[in-house]
Amino acid sequence: MKVLVTGHDGYIGSLLTRILADDGHEVVGLDTFYFEGCTLGRHKDDSAYIRKDLRDVTPLDLAGFDAVCHLAALSNDPLGDLRPELTYDINHTGSLCLARLAKDVGVTRFVFSSSCSLYGSNDSGHPLTEQARFCPLTPYAESKVELEHDLAAMADDRFSPTYMRNCTAYGVSPKLRGDIVLNNLTAWAFTTGKVKILSDGTPWRPLVHVEDICRAFLAVLNAPRETVHNEAFNIGRDDENYQVRDLAEIVERIVPNCEIEYAGDGSPDPRSYRVDFGKLTRTFPDLELRWTAEKGAHELYEAYRTNGLTREQLEGDPYIRLNRLKRLIREERLDESLRWKPVGVPAALVPVGSMAELIATVGE
Ligand SMILES: NC(=O)c1ccc[n+]([C@@H]2O[C@H](COP(=O)([O-])OP(=O)(O)OC[C@H]3O[C@@H](n4cnc5c(N)ncnc54)[C@H](O)[C@@H]3O)[C@@H](O)[C@H]2O)c1
């Protein structure tokens, strides 16, 4: 299949392109490169790509693809809180336009990287299946609900969307993120000797390794269309539902000379949910999700040790998505809509009417 992976320069996308290509797919990335150079260690990426904001995609960019794996997004709650309208603009409106254009030019599969965070504070005591009611608590989670809803309305015999409801990822990828729970706890433990918990440790969080998410994407792409047409799948393993304090204990066991510290105000985090992954297992009996949080914490610890991760790096901007975007805005490299500003053209020399056009072309 010829597959376009949006967000291919991100945490999940940078691994997904590799895994799809290794399976024989022809893969092209598309990304605006907010996190260019934010790697842990060296990373060489040979994949073909389009450097573009997804909000500026044209039919020509999409023609000829069999499938789109749509990952590009403002990818967490803190980014959604920065300026909520930007999360809606990129994650919902822009993504919907992309899907419509894709359908118009004949792309038949659209695999959307959704999130279990749309279940919100749904801790009913039972793990939640795909039928559970949505309870999104943040603009980020709402944007996922809205896009799933609108994609479902587009599903027909020409266009098959699939909703990958990933739970919180962990593990090493070429574009590591330090702002997701296990990566973060392990990084704090390694750089400061403290496993820092900001809630009271009781919230439930299902976790899944980044590589296992990519394997699930591959399984969906390779499945017959009728198996995945307009279907949602919770992506993870039943035995990987943890309370945050369980994760802290795992990290405490693995990283030498560290201890747990409750650093927040001790109030419970309202985002808490346990998830049932039975549908994924039943639909893809051959799909092997290989990782556990324990194995992942070992992997992360080794990666941090090998690359000499420092506290300054951890608290800075290479691995914390919000910090990176704030810096790009502060340095006036991104404009207020999170599009790149033209490089090397003093604002005073740009005729007012041509500003938008100039940003769209030079800024990419
Ligand atoms: N990592 C997780 O724990 C997790 C869990 C559930 C769902 N997801 C979803 O999976 C997807 C990928 O997550 P990730 O962790 O790799 O995030 P990431 O932030 O590492 O990567 C997102 C990528 O999208 C790109 N991007 C953002 N806005 C764009 C735009 N307007 N145009 C073009 N490119 C743009 C960024 O430059 C970045 O490379 C996201 O949709 C996220 O919501 C992630």
Ligand as a Chemical Component Dictionary entry (heavy atoms), coordinates in Angstrom:
data_LIG
# 
_chem_comp.id                   LIG 
_chem_comp.type                 NON-POLYMER 
_chem_comp.pdbx_formal_charge   0 
_chem_comp.three_letter_code    LIG 
# 
loop_
_chem_comp_atom.comp_id 
_chem_comp_atom.atom_id 
_chem_comp_atom.alt_atom_id 
_chem_comp_atom.type_symbol 
_chem_comp_atom.charge 
_chem_comp_atom.model_Cartn_x 
_chem_comp_atom.model_Cartn_y 
_chem_comp_atom.model_Cartn_z 
_chem_comp_atom.pdbx_ordinal 
LIG N1  N1  N 0  1.712  9.615  22.791 1  
LIG C1  C1  C 0  0.601  9.233  23.406 2  
LIG O1  O1  O 0  0.603  8.846  24.588 3  
LIG C2  C2  C 0  -0.702 9.246  22.653 4  
LIG C3  C3  C 0  -1.794 8.609  23.235 5  
LIG C4  C4  C 0  -3.024 8.642  22.563 6  
LIG C5  C5  C 0  -3.148 9.271  21.345 7  
LIG N2  N2  N 1  -2.046 9.882  20.799 8  
LIG C6  C6  C 0  -2.208 10.568 19.510 9  
LIG O2  O2  O 0  -1.265 10.052 18.580 10 
LIG C7  C7  C 0  -0.822 11.091 17.714 11 
LIG C8  C8  C 0  0.700  11.219 17.749 12 
LIG O3  O3  O 0  1.111  11.456 19.092 13 
LIG P1  P1  P 0  2.646  11.674 19.442 14 
LIG O4  O4  O 0  2.833  11.268 20.855 15 
LIG O5  O5  O -1 3.507  11.077 18.396 16 
LIG O6  O6  O 0  2.704  13.269 19.380 17 
LIG P2  P2  P 0  3.921  14.224 18.966 18 
LIG O7  O7  O 0  3.598  15.557 19.545 19 
LIG O8  O8  O 0  5.209  13.597 19.325 20 
LIG O9  O9  O 0  3.830  14.275 17.387 21 
LIG C9  C9  C 0  2.855  15.018 16.709 22 
LIG C10 C10 C 0  3.452  15.422 15.367 23 
LIG O10 O10 O 0  2.443  16.138 14.651 24 
LIG C11 C11 C 0  3.045  17.278 14.052 25 
LIG N3  N3  N 0  2.020  18.315 13.903 26 
LIG C12 C12 C 0  1.320  18.936 14.878 27 
LIG N4  N4  N 0  0.496  19.850 14.347 28 
LIG C13 C13 C 0  0.678  19.803 13.000 29 
LIG C14 C14 C 0  0.126  20.517 11.898 30 
LIG N5  N5  N 0  -0.767 21.507 12.083 31 
LIG N6  N6  N 0  0.528  20.193 10.658 32 
LIG C15 C15 C 0  1.447  19.217 10.446 33 
LIG N7  N7  N 0  2.042  18.529 11.452 34 
LIG C16 C16 C 0  1.651  18.817 12.715 35 
LIG C17 C17 C 0  4.148  17.708 15.021 36 
LIG O11 O11 O 0  5.139  18.484 14.365 37 
LIG C18 C18 C 0  4.658  16.365 15.513 38 
LIG O12 O12 O 0  5.740  15.904 14.745 39 
LIG C19 C19 C 0  -1.543 12.363 18.158 40 
LIG O13 O13 O 0  -2.692 12.509 17.379 41 
LIG C20 C20 C 0  -1.922 12.058 19.588 42 
LIG O14 O14 O 0  -3.058 12.790 19.991 43 
LIG C21 C21 C 0  -0.829 9.882  21.425 44 
# 
loop_
_chem_comp_bond.comp_id 
_chem_comp_bond.atom_id_1 
_chem_comp_bond.atom_id_2 
_chem_comp_bond.value_order 
_chem_comp_bond.pdbx_ordinal 
LIG N1  C1  SING 1  
LIG C1  O1  DOUB 2  
LIG C1  C2  SING 3  
LIG C2  C3  SING 4  
LIG C2  C21 DOUB 5  
LIG C3  C4  DOUB 6  
LIG C4  C5  SING 7  
LIG C5  N2  DOUB 8  
LIG N2  C6  SING 9  
LIG N2  C21 SING 10 
LIG C6  O2  SING 11 
LIG C6  C20 SING 12 
LIG O2  C7  SING 13 
LIG C7  C8  SING 14 
LIG C7  C19 SING 15 
LIG C8  O3  SING 16 
LIG O3  P1  SING 17 
LIG P1  O4  DOUB 18 
LIG P1  O5  SING 19 
LIG P1  O6  SING 20 
LIG O6  P2  SING 21 
LIG P2  O7  DOUB 22 
LIG P2  O8  SING 23 
LIG P2  O9  SING 24 
LIG O9  C9  SING 25 
LIG C9  C10 SING 26 
LIG C10 O10 SING 27 
LIG C10 C18 SING 28 
LIG O10 C11 SING 29 
LIG C11 N3  SING 30 
LIG C11 C17 SING 31 
LIG N3  C12 SING 32 
LIG N3  C16 SING 33 
LIG C12 N4  DOUB 34 
LIG N4  C13 SING 35 
LIG C13 C14 SING 36 
LIG C13 C16 DOUB 37 
LIG C14 N5  SING 38 
LIG C14 N6  DOUB 39 
LIG N6  C15 SING 40 
LIG C15 N7  DOUB 41 
LIG N7  C16 SING 42 
LIG C17 O11 SING 43 
LIG C17 C18 SING 44 
LIG C18 O12 SING 45 
LIG C19 O13 SING 46 
LIG C19 C20 SING 47 
LIG C20 O14 SING 48 
# 
